[in-house]
Amino acid sequence: MFLTLLYTLFPVTAAIAGAGAALYRQPGEKTMSLIHHFTAGVIFSAAATEVLPGLKQHSMMAVLAGGVTGVALMMLIQHYGEKAASKSGMLVAIGIDIFIDGLVLGISFAAGAKTGMMLTLALTLEILFLGLSVVGNLKTMLGTTTKVLLAVTGIALLLPVGAMVGTPVAHLGEFWLTYFLSFGLVALLYLVTEELLVEAHQGDRDTPLGTAMFFAGFMILMLIEEGI
């Protein structure tokens, strides 16, 4: 549990650093698109190289049940997120996403320290993007820089809370560990396909360089994984 919480400090710090950088100078749309693509590639690589192999040769019923639960929950979050037209509603949806990311991180550490460390790296990039992207809305809502940084910190701290909830999965037995790993895999793929890449392709942001950044993120994390 302590090791998991220690590693969650990296993404929490990244969120605060990203928010601070965006308050100083907000990245342009093309830069944000490249960040989205690269982060999507890193998370996709973590899902493919760390989480997916952990599901092999385990209960197919647990894999199916966890996957169905993940799809249902992600679609439910998407449905209510689209209904939440207000900026405060959007921030609640982001908070739920971060909590689920923490839950997946805790589950990953339950499956193995290496899996947890690789996923920490991927989620650190994702939550860094969070800090960069929500500053504009928070500045409009809250006004002062201090309040914005406190709000980002509060949202980011939902990640270690989720990790604490997910870590005890290791003591539930093989069936439930497989179930939650399958759930975590779906949550990560949803993050890539329905959030990061959708955002990256909005407007005229999509470029060949963006596509290259996706595969760069994928390959870099895979090479890191092979080197550990």
PESULFEN-V703190 format. One record per backbone hydrogen bond with DSSP energy under -0.5 kcal/mol. CO is the residue of the C=O (numbers start at 1). NH is the residue of the N-H. If there is no record, write none. Layout:
CO,NH
CO,NH
This chain:
1,5
2,6
3,7
4,8
5,9
6,9
7,10
7,11
8,12
9,13
10,14
11,15
12,16
13,17
14,18
15,19
16,20
17,21
18,22
19,23
20,24
21,25
28,32
29,33
30,34
31,35
32,36
33,37
34,38
35,39
36,40
37,41
38,42
39,43
40,44
41,45
42,46
43,47
44,48
45,49
46,50
46,51
47,52
50,54
51,54
52,55
53,56
55,58
59,63
60,64
61,65
62,66
63,67
64,68
65,69
66,70
67,71
68,72
69,73
70,74
71,75
72,76
73,77
74,78
75,79
76,80
77,81
78,82
79,83
80,84
83,85
86,90
87,91
88,92
89,93
90,94
91,95
92,96
93,97
94,98
95,99
96,100
97,101
98,102
99,103
100,104
101,105
102,106
103,107
104,108
105,109
106,110
107,111
108,112
108,116
112,116
113,117
114,118
115,119
116,120
117,121
118,122
119,123
120,124
121,125
122,126
123,127
124,128
125,129
126,130
127,131
128,132
129,133
130,134
134,138
135,139
136,140
137,141
138,142
138,143
139,143
142,144
144,148
145,149
146,150
147,151
148,152
149,153
150,154
151,155
152,156
153,157
155,158
156,159
156,160
157,161
158,162
159,163
160,164
161,165
162,166
163,167
164,168
166,169
167,170
168,171
169,172
173,177
174,178
175,179
176,180
177,181
178,182
179,183
180,184
181,185
182,186
183,187
184,188
185,189
186,190
187,191
188,192
189,193
190,194
190,195
191,195
191,196
192,197
195,199
196,200
197,201
199,202
202,205
207,211
208,212
209,213
210,214
211,215
212,216
213,217
214,218
215,219
216,220
217,221
218,222
219,223
220,224
221,225
222,226
223,227
224,228
